[in-house]
Amino acid sequence: MHMMTEGLKLAAGHALEGLLERGTATAPRGLAAGMLITALMQSSTAITVASIGFVNTGLLPMSNALWVLFGSNVGTTMNTWLIATLGLGLKIDIFAMPFVGLGAFLMLGGRTLRARALGQALAGFGVFFLGIDGLKNGFPALSSLGTLQDFIAPGLTGWLILIGIGTLLRVLMQASGAIIAIVIAAAQSGLMTVEAACAVLIGTNIGSISTAILSAIGATPNARRLAAAHVIFNLVTGAVALLLLPVLIGLLGWLDANLKEPPIPALMIALFHTVFNLVGVMLMVPLAPGMLRLLEKRFLSRSEELARPHYLDANSLAIPDLALHALRMELGRTQGFALAALAALSRLPMDGATLARESAALQALAPAIGNYARQLSAASLPQALVEALAHSLRTLQYQESAIVAVREAAALTAALGHSAGPDYAAAVERFRQAVAALAVAANPDLEGFSPQAVEQRLEEAEGEYQALKEALLLAGAHARLDIRTMQNWLRLASLERRATEQAAKAARMIAALESRSSAQELARVVRDITEDQSGTDRDADH
């Protein structure tokens, strides 16, 4: 199984990855892709690991990957049918030995890696069936010592023990195909009953959750959700299979009584394996959406928790005043994110982790706020509320602009390093302290907030910016700072200045919204801010 799986993975190259990426746009296509790839590779383990890896890197949405995993469970039944029909129904060495010979020839003489990998897969395929032949010929001698059933408790207890054995084997071997081959050969030889073999197969299905669990350790929240979905699916499928076992026993009794020839154990096992996996998938069709919603609330990272709206409730949309208040509360949170990122930028050394987390939270939350505002705008609103809604969106725009400036400044800070020259180091430190002071003053949710304090801190930051700008220009003019480095420091200072201005404008706008100002008062605030913006733009151009 190892030779066959590894050879197929190498021979396929990026084709299987491409199929996973492009062929899973819908649930039926994802299910089909999972079935097809597992049937080709004869390894659900590889598909589980690959799917979780794709989700982990963001290449595959969780909703699509979910159906790939469901399909991989059904795809394992192809291996069961292959063993039941070819492995036990034909003279194996007639077709197995040519595969071994051709595979060995390609492994040794192949000119490309893909040819050698294909040879490995073919040789593995042939050796796999030779192994089945060995099992088929060896088990009848063991059956004279009694059947496995003689050592297992009867009834439900015995089935649970056999399920536990199958689970343990799957966890240890990480190859369900090998276990299936052993179980079918043992049942076909009379060493164990069909129902005992089916109970072990249930265990192998349940044991495959170990792969998902191991692959999800240290992974992203989405990958852990996918692993949890795989665990849920396999446990549900195992429960369904256990409920179907009495039906299988009854069917076997009926067939024995009504057919001249007893049913072939291998085919009965393959049929049972296929049926309970298909039933499990059919159960997931109505359950999957609810399961996805449930899992989305679990395994949340700190950034995801931050990026979830706390105040935007669809029920509030029925009362526009309440909806606008909820919007104002959420804008207070995004203002906090913008200011935390600005404060992280002003620290020495820069707090890159906090900056990345807070800016990512704002950028992730912004679309939800925009969508909520669009839903609210569809209602019939009085003019004052229309104005307030427009100004709320402008506030969000200021915050996003501040974050863009902060991120650009962070990249430039990392390139420049944290050390400043002696001619301008003191000016850099004073400007950073002024920026940090504004980041505290511009938070409307803090006690003691006032727009006047924001304006005062902004003026101080502007004064320190001008002093820093003069110090940098003097250092460059006296050749104590090369021109390129001077330009980069000026650019950095300009970005920090823009971030502080945008954050201050957002704070002023939130304050105006919070005070339930009239439409005229809001318009005046917007006009003042717009005039400030025009002056800043002219200065930046100069």
FIPA-794808 format. One record per residue (C-alpha): x, y, z; residue in one letter. Coordinates in steps of 0.001 Angstrom, whole numbers, plus 500000, padded with zeros to 6 digits. Layout:
! residues N
(pt (X Y Z) A)
...
This chain:
! residues 542
(pt (500000 500000 500000) M)
(pt (502864 502394 500802) H)
(pt (504574 501749 497460) M)
(pt (501344 502172 495549) M)
(pt (500228 505360 497320) T)
(pt (503593 507109 497262) E)
(pt (504169 506179 493633) G)
(pt (500772 507514 492573) L)
(pt (501327 510776 494455) K)
(pt (504684 511348 492757) L)
(pt (503421 510297 489319) A)
(pt (500420 512596 489510) A)
(pt (502553 515626 490343) G)
(pt (500419 518733 490740) H)
(pt (497455 517241 488871) A)
(pt (495741 516067 492051) L)
(pt (496338 519423 493720) E)
(pt (494844 521157 490701) G)
(pt (491834 518857 490812) L)
(pt (491327 519670 494485) L)
(pt (491577 523405 493815) E)
(pt (489459 523611 490654) R)
(pt (487116 520635 490947) G)
(pt (485440 521408 494246) T)
(pt (483330 524486 493493) A)
(pt (480090 522778 494546) T)
(pt (479201 520047 497045) A)
(pt (478538 517377 494345) P)
(pt (481817 518199 492587) R)
(pt (483714 518105 495878) G)
(pt (482143 514750 496697) L)
(pt (483042 513399 493263) A)
(pt (486604 514739 493509) A)
(pt (487089 513075 496893) G)
(pt (485765 509756 495580) M)
(pt (487820 509889 492385) L)
(pt (491139 510865 493965) I)
(pt (490797 508310 496763) T)
(pt (489883 505598 494270) A)
(pt (492933 506485 492154) L)
(pt (495390 506832 495010) M)
(pt (493924 504069 497186) Q)
(pt (494583 506214 500255) S)
(pt (492071 508294 502144) S)
(pt (494913 509357 504466) T)
(pt (496615 511296 501665) A)
(pt (493356 513066 500751) I)
(pt (492635 513961 504378) T)
(pt (496108 515435 504875) V)
(pt (496000 517267 501518) A)
(pt (492523 518727 502175) S)
(pt (493452 519993 505624) I)
(pt (496683 521388 504156) G)
(pt (494763 523260 501438) F)
(pt (492334 524685 503991) V)
(pt (495261 525609 506224) N)
(pt (496832 527697 503441) T)
(pt (493528 529190 502274) G)
(pt (493537 527525 498847) L)
(pt (490365 525535 499546) L)
(pt (487278 526870 501365) P)
(pt (486181 524741 504270) M)
(pt (482690 524199 502827) S)
(pt (484257 522646 499691) N)
(pt (486880 520613 501542) A)
(pt (484155 519143 503733) L)
(pt (482621 517306 500790) W)
(pt (486027 516185 499552) V)
(pt (486505 514356 502847) L)
(pt (483025 512848 502660) F)
(pt (483816 511674 499141) G)
(pt (487122 510173 500239) S)
(pt (485249 507892 502644) N)
(pt (483088 506638 499801) V)
(pt (486200 506327 497615) G)
(pt (487712 503805 500037) T)
(pt (484914 501403 499088) T)
(pt (486492 501077 495638) M)
(pt (489425 499343 497294) N)
(pt (487003 496930 498980) T)
(pt (485358 496050 495663) W)
(pt (488745 495684 493972) L)
(pt (489868 493176 496596) I)
(pt (486523 491345 496655) A)
(pt (486330 490930 492876) T)
(pt (489876 490787 491523) L)
(pt (491833 489836 494607) G)
(pt (489760 486807 495562) L)
(pt (487996 485921 492363) G)
(pt (490879 485467 489894) L)
(pt (494149 483591 489709) K)
(pt (496187 486447 491049) I)
(pt (499670 485626 489837) D)
(pt (498464 485700 486196) I)
(pt (498019 489487 486296) F)
(pt (499921 490505 489460) A)
(pt (503367 489321 488333) M)
(pt (503330 491343 485076) P)
(pt (502553 494474 487122) F)
(pt (505475 493709 489434) V)
(pt (507808 493096 486474) G)
(pt (506744 496188 484529) L)
(pt (506878 498303 487676) G)
(pt (510370 497080 488559) A)
(pt (511562 497779 484984) F)
(pt (510264 501372 485160) L)
(pt (511638 501921 488668) M)
(pt (515116 500867 487563) L)
(pt (515137 502119 483986) G)
(pt (512765 505101 483935) G)
(pt (514399 508282 482648) R)
(pt (512150 510704 484530) T)
(pt (510966 510920 488100) L)
(pt (507372 510503 486953) R)
(pt (508188 507294 485073) A)
(pt (510006 505850 488079) R)
(pt (507143 506856 490358) A)
(pt (504644 505198 488033) L)
(pt (506799 502066 488137) G)
(pt (506723 502160 491934) Q)
(pt (502923 502415 491885) A)
(pt (502569 499512 489424) L)
(pt (504972 497338 491406) A)
(pt (503119 498212 494605) G)
(pt (499819 497282 492941) F)
(pt (501176 493895 491918) G)
(pt (502817 493149 495270) V)
(pt (499628 494187 497064) F)
(pt (497638 491519 495240) F)
(pt (500374 488945 495748) L)
(pt (500017 489696 499441) G)
(pt (496273 489088 499197) I)
(pt (497038 485775 497502) D)
(pt (499315 484861 500410) G)
(pt (496587 485743 502899) L)
(pt (493998 483789 500945) K)
(pt (496197 480690 500914) N)
(pt (497369 481006 504524) G)
(pt (494138 481718 506375) F)
(pt (492380 478368 505654) P)
(pt (495059 476545 507678) A)
(pt (494418 478880 510614) L)
(pt (490658 478348 510432) S)
(pt (491153 474737 511537) S)
(pt (492145 476131 514947) L)
(pt (488756 477828 515257) G)
(pt (487328 481142 514188) T)
(pt (488065 484528 515639) L)
(pt (484457 484625 516756) Q)
(pt (485232 481877 519304) D)
(pt (487367 484389 521221) F)
(pt (484925 487325 521042) I)
(pt (481926 487875 523300) A)
(pt (478580 487418 521524) P)
(pt (476142 490177 520646) G)
(pt (476675 493925 520918) L)
(pt (479655 493579 523266) T)
(pt (481506 491439 520740) G)
(pt (480769 493871 517930) W)
(pt (482086 496782 519990) L)
(pt (485282 494824 520732) I)
(pt (485757 494125 517021) L)
(pt (485094 497792 516194) I)
(pt (487757 498703 518760) G)
(pt (490198 496257 517114) I)
(pt (489532 497811 513697) G)
(pt (489985 501317 515098) T)
(pt (493285 500389 516756) L)
(pt (494610 498719 513595) L)
(pt (493720 501768 511508) R)
(pt (495428 504140 513955) V)
(pt (498584 502008 514055) L)
(pt (498835 501107 510365) M)
(pt (497442 504337 508779) Q)
(pt (496398 502228 505772) A)
(pt (492785 501116 505619) S)
(pt (493384 499246 502329) G)
(pt (495761 496805 504005) A)
(pt (493316 496169 506864) I)
(pt (490440 495637 504429) I)
(pt (492520 493098 502505) A)
(pt (493315 491160 505695) I)
(pt (489709 491219 506912) V)
(pt (488178 490150 503582) I)
(pt (490718 487358 503153) A)
(pt (490019 486139 506703) A)
(pt (486250 486158 506144) A)
(pt (486549 484484 502756) Q)
(pt (488665 481730 504352) S)
(pt (486201 481150 507189) G)
(pt (488494 482499 509901) L)
(pt (485849 485081 510874) M)
(pt (482182 485601 510102) T)
(pt (480917 488228 507699) V)
(pt (479360 490291 510494) E)
(pt (482617 490159 512464) A)
(pt (484533 491368 509394) A)
(pt (482011 494179 508914) C)
(pt (482421 495245 512541) A)
(pt (486190 495502 512041) V)
(pt (485583 497619 508912) L)
(pt (483406 499974 510952) I)
(pt (486390 500370 513256) G)
(pt (488718 501194 510359) T)
(pt (486340 503959 509281) N)
(pt (486287 505393 512793) I)
(pt (490068 505015 513133) G)
(pt (490669 507254 510135) S)
(pt (489778 510258 512313) I)
(pt (493256 509939 513827) S)
(pt (494737 511266 510575) T)
(pt (492526 514351 510664) A)
(pt (493257 514995 514335) I)
(pt (497030 514697 513881) L)
(pt (496963 516891 510755) S)
(pt (495013 519625 512568) A)
(pt (497498 520024 515439) I)
(pt (498886 523544 515223) G)
(pt (496782 524298 512128) A)
(pt (494521 527279 511429) T)
(pt (491034 527442 512965) P)
(pt (489469 526486 509627) N)
(pt (491669 523391 509362) A)
(pt (490702 522378 512891) R)
(pt (487041 522857 512011) R)
(pt (487514 520598 508997) L)
(pt (489164 517957 511165) A)
(pt (486274 518208 513630) A)
(pt (483795 517795 510757) A)
(pt (485668 514684 509635) H)
(pt (485489 513270 513165) V)
(pt (481744 513978 513377) I)
(pt (481088 512418 509969) F)
(pt (483016 509243 510741) N)
(pt (481379 508820 514146) L)
(pt (477926 509318 512615) V)
(pt (478770 506872 509823) T)
(pt (480065 504362 512376) G)
(pt (476831 504634 514365) A)
(pt (474801 504094 511176) V)
(pt (476897 501061 510301) A)
(pt (476409 499586 513771) L)
(pt (472652 499984 513394) L)
(pt (472851 498283 509989) L)
(pt (474712 495239 511316) L)
(pt (471534 493439 512528) P)
(pt (469996 494133 509103) V)
(pt (473026 492516 507474) L)
(pt (472761 489474 509723) I)
(pt (469074 489128 508892) G)
(pt (469838 489460 505186) L)
(pt (472523 486779 505385) L)
(pt (470079 484425 507133) G)
(pt (467437 485045 504488) W)
(pt (469937 484450 501659) L)
(pt (471145 481204 503260) D)
(pt (467589 479974 503504) A)
(pt (466481 480959 500016) N)
(pt (469568 480496 497822) L)
(pt (471142 477259 496750) K)
(pt (474605 478758 497003) E)
(pt (475557 480739 500131) P)
(pt (476444 484407 499513) P)
(pt (480099 485160 498858) I)
(pt (481517 486757 502067) P)
(pt (483826 489126 500219) A)
(pt (480985 490588 498151) L)
(pt (478714 490915 501176) M)
(pt (481451 492810 503035) I)
(pt (482076 495117 500066) A)
(pt (478322 495770 499744) L)
(pt (477980 496557 503450) F)
(pt (481022 498864 503396) H)
(pt (479576 500774 500438) T)
(pt (476045 501028 501808) V)
(pt (476909 502463 505199) F)
(pt (479289 505031 503687) N)
(pt (476653 506136 501171) L)
(pt (474021 506351 503921) V)
(pt (476441 508465 505961) G)
(pt (476882 510885 503045) V)
(pt (473107 511082 502506) M)
(pt (472665 511942 506185) L)
(pt (475219 514728 505809) M)
(pt (473289 516424 502972) V)
(pt (470731 517987 505368) P)
(pt (473101 518100 508350) L)
(pt (476159 519727 506710) A)
(pt (474901 523373 506672) P)
(pt (474021 523264 510367) G)
(pt (477281 521523 511179) M)
(pt (479233 524232 509322) L)
(pt (477421 526980 511232) R)
(pt (478125 525216 514517) L)
(pt (481808 524731 513722) L)
(pt (482229 528356 512641) E)
(pt (481595 529284 516270) K)
(pt (484302 526924 517495) R)
(pt (488118 527021 517386) F)
(pt (488094 530797 516989) L)
(pt (491466 532493 516928) S)
(pt (491859 535853 518674) R)
(pt (491884 537667 515330) S)
(pt (488685 535921 514212) E)
(pt (486994 536716 517508) E)
(pt (487997 540363 517125) L)
(pt (486733 540458 513534) A)
(pt (483222 539242 514411) R)
(pt (480609 542033 514754) P)
(pt (479538 542506 518366) H)
(pt (476659 544924 517893) Y)
(pt (475331 544479 514356) L)
(pt (472136 542483 514684) D)
(pt (469738 541924 511784) A)
(pt (466808 542413 514171) N)
(pt (467948 545985 514839) S)
(pt (467444 546901 511175) L)
(pt (463686 547080 511777) A)
(pt (464274 550141 514019) I)
(pt (466572 552561 512130) P)
(pt (467543 554604 515229) D)
(pt (468577 551418 517030) L)
(pt (470443 550200 513945) A)
(pt (472400 553472 513732) L)
(pt (473284 553186 517406) H)
(pt (474563 549636 516805) A)
(pt (476573 550959 513863) L)
(pt (478077 553670 516068) R)
(pt (479049 551066 518690) M)
(pt (480747 548905 516055) E)
(pt (482581 551943 514688) L)
(pt (483867 552494 518212) G)
(pt (485405 549031 518077) R)
(pt (487027 549647 514691) T)
(pt (488337 552974 515985) Q)
(pt (489936 551030 518816) G)
(pt (491578 548678 516303) F)
(pt (492953 551590 514262) A)
(pt (494309 553357 517348) L)
(pt (495866 550168 518765) A)
(pt (497672 549640 515455) A)
(pt (498818 553276 515459) L)
(pt (500085 552946 519042) A)
(pt (501931 549717 518131) A)
(pt (503629 551578 515264) L)
(pt (504795 554355 517584) S)
(pt (506474 551993 520064) R)
(pt (510218 551455 520031) L)
(pt (510797 548798 518888) P)
(pt (507647 548571 516807) M)
(pt (505095 545981 518054) D)
(pt (504571 544197 514739) G)
(pt (502386 541392 516132) A)
(pt (499830 543781 517674) T)
(pt (499876 545987 514602) L)
(pt (499176 543042 512286) A)
(pt (496437 541614 514514) R)
(pt (494548 544885 515048) E)
(pt (494788 546028 511434) S)
(pt (493650 542609 510197) A)
(pt (490684 542732 512570) A)
(pt (489575 546123 511236) L)
(pt (489956 545081 507616) Q)
(pt (488021 541859 508277) A)
(pt (485212 543684 510114) L)
(pt (484855 546537 507595) A)
(pt (482903 544477 504981) P)
(pt (480366 543404 507644) A)
(pt (479834 547044 508631) I)
(pt (479470 548064 504992) G)
(pt (476950 545281 504352) N)
(pt (474944 546266 507446) Y)
(pt (474888 549882 506276) A)
(pt (473674 548818 502828) R)
(pt (470844 546820 504361) Q)
(pt (469881 549808 506495) L)
(pt (469989 552189 503521) S)
(pt (467390 550024 501739) A)
(pt (464809 551098 504335) A)
(pt (462836 554315 504109) S)
(pt (464821 556713 506316) L)
(pt (464293 560363 507265) P)
(pt (466876 562796 505944) Q)
(pt (468686 563125 509274) A)
(pt (469256 559379 509470) L)
(pt (470381 559248 505832) V)
(pt (473002 561891 506643) E)
(pt (474077 560031 509771) A)
(pt (474396 556783 507823) L)
(pt (476545 558466 505172) A)
(pt (478790 559968 507849) H)
(pt (479104 556567 509528) S)
(pt (480444 555138 506295) L)
(pt (482820 558087 505960) R)
(pt (484070 557361 509491) T)
(pt (484848 553792 508463) L)
(pt (486669 555138 505402) Q)
(pt (488873 557345 507622) Y)
(pt (489701 554347 509809) Q)
(pt (490579 552183 506825) E)
(pt (492769 554961 505417) S)
(pt (494551 555177 508769) A)
(pt (495221 551433 508711) I)
(pt (496573 551587 505161) V)
(pt (498973 554343 506207) A)
(pt (499995 552414 509338) V)
(pt (500756 549263 507351) R)
(pt (502837 551165 504807) E)
(pt (504682 552918 507633) A)
(pt (505316 549561 509342) A)
(pt (506888 548147 506193) A)
(pt (509076 551229 505852) L)
(pt (510044 551099 509549) T)
(pt (511150 547487 509136) A)
(pt (513297 548507 506147) A)
(pt (514879 551482 507926) L)
(pt (515478 549748 511240) G)
(pt (514903 551274 514640) H)
(pt (518048 553373 514942) S)
(pt (517991 557035 513992) A)
(pt (520918 559338 513426) G)
(pt (522065 561673 516235) P)
(pt (520939 564765 514309) D)
(pt (517304 563758 514220) Y)
(pt (516882 560952 516818) A)
(pt (515400 563306 519431) A)
(pt (512928 564716 516877) A)
(pt (511903 561168 515879) V)
(pt (511281 560246 519530) E)
(pt (509221 563393 520224) R)
(pt (507086 562780 517132) F)
(pt (506484 559165 518138) R)
(pt (505418 560256 521629) Q)
(pt (503012 562771 520088) A)
(pt (501531 560073 517862) V)
(pt (501141 557749 520859) A)
(pt (499404 560524 522824) A)
(pt (496928 561102 520011) L)
(pt (496259 557344 519797) A)
(pt (495068 557501 523410) V)
(pt (493105 560752 523071) A)
(pt (491247 559746 519883) A)
(pt (489363 556810 521421) N)
(pt (485727 557934 521941) P)
(pt (485005 554900 524136) D)
(pt (487487 555971 526824) L)
(pt (486356 558041 529777) E)
(pt (487267 561698 529468) G)
(pt (487242 561735 525665) F)
(pt (486685 565124 524079) S)
(pt (487069 566392 520502) P)
(pt (488971 569394 521879) Q)
(pt (491616 567100 523392) A)
(pt (491917 565316 520068) V)
(pt (492480 568608 518280) E)
(pt (495108 569617 520818) Q)
(pt (496994 566318 520448) R)
(pt (496752 566599 516670) L)
(pt (498242 570085 516736) E)
(pt (501079 568808 518937) E)
(pt (501729 565933 516544) A)
(pt (501708 568367 513623) E)
(pt (504259 570591 515377) G)
(pt (506546 567626 516090) E)
(pt (506134 566479 512491) Y)
(pt (507292 569846 511182) Q)
(pt (510258 569810 513592) A)
(pt (511231 566300 512476) L)
(pt (510891 567285 508838) K)
(pt (513210 570262 509377) E)
(pt (515752 568117 511248) A)
(pt (515826 565552 508439) L)
(pt (516208 568204 505743) L)
(pt (519087 569841 507655) L)
(pt (520830 566482 508115) A)
(pt (520503 565839 504400) G)
(pt (521687 569341 503454) A)
(pt (524829 568956 505580) H)
(pt (525543 565494 504073) A)
(pt (525135 563808 507465) R)
(pt (522317 561738 505966) L)
(pt (522268 560340 502454) D)
(pt (519457 561591 500246) I)
(pt (517720 558227 499819) R)
(pt (517627 557543 503569) T)
(pt (516388 561086 504178) M)
(pt (513578 560587 501679) Q)
(pt (512581 557329 503365) N)
(pt (512473 558968 506807) W)
(pt (510408 561819 505396) L)
(pt (508068 559312 503791) R)
(pt (507741 557428 507083) L)
(pt (506955 560606 509004) A)
(pt (504395 561610 506370) S)
(pt (502650 558224 506625) L)
(pt (502493 558425 510424) E)
(pt (501166 561966 510147) R)
(pt (498470 560844 507712) R)
(pt (497481 557972 509995) A)
(pt (497095 560323 512959) T)
(pt (495023 562776 510931) E)
(pt (492702 560078 509629) Q)
(pt (492270 558632 513129) A)
(pt (491521 562105 514511) A)
(pt (488911 562765 511811) K)
(pt (487229 559456 512584) A)
(pt (487154 560369 516282) A)
(pt (485556 563758 515552) R)
(pt (482956 562135 513340) M)
(pt (482097 559481 515942) I)
(pt (481746 562201 518579) A)
(pt (479315 564090 516331) A)
(pt (477298 560913 515704) L)
(pt (477281 560059 519399) E)
(pt (475938 563482 520406) S)
(pt (472962 562921 518049) R)
(pt (473772 566178 516316) S)
(pt (471393 567671 513835) S)
(pt (471931 567193 510127) A)
(pt (473270 570771 509956) Q)
(pt (475768 570151 512746) E)
(pt (476961 566916 511111) L)
(pt (477315 568730 507813) A)
(pt (479421 571420 509542) R)
(pt (481719 568789 511069) V)
(pt (482112 567104 507709) V)
(pt (482853 570452 506046) R)
(pt (485540 571259 508611) D)
(pt (487133 567857 508212) I)
(pt (487002 568115 504421) T)
(pt (488725 571503 504521) E)
(pt (491416 570050 506783) D)
(pt (491821 567172 504337) Q)
(pt (492254 569558 501393) S)
(pt (494940 571489 503253) G)
(pt (496766 568285 504159) T)
(pt (496643 567032 500580) D)
(pt (498084 570312 499270) R)
(pt (500881 570158 501842) D)
(pt (501627 566538 500978) A)
(pt (501760 567385 497265) D)
(pt (504139 570268 498026) H)
